[in-house]
């Protein structure tokens, strides 16, 4: 597996953990998972795959929008589909 795919899959897992923390009302765990996602995004940026990095940025923005709009279930469904496509 190339580094960009590896980091993108990890970013997806970080985002899924963010959603799970929010579903359980655990703000501390959410902040920890979000910090991990941002670190993973940094590794993704360094992998020299700008398209994967841009998708990662969009995922983090989407997470925030879904949180504000209370559409985390829909966001999680779309995230899982996107991650599956990128890691194959």
Steps between C-alpha positions, in 0.01 A plus 500: 500500500640840412541761776215724377252214510620397842464851642167557328362180652631610840342842454170328428533298820580818694188667362284198581631519857405869507145417401481217754619734776238757404230231495596411857518863611869467584645842412846412636527188288374701201774762547764227534379326186485828311858582602607155378315560171683829452836331565410226253406767246850644542651161416268478201617839379862387523422194285504721188151405390323837491169350390490274805595791724221715351249220558621478858448872549149467361429213739598709800289792376212263435525368853462849640206580271329171585549571868344845465211373286441189711551274197780282637328173401482604135856634513626172648330300224661714228837492676501122517423480127774749414763330713418164343560639150835655589649203683433234236 
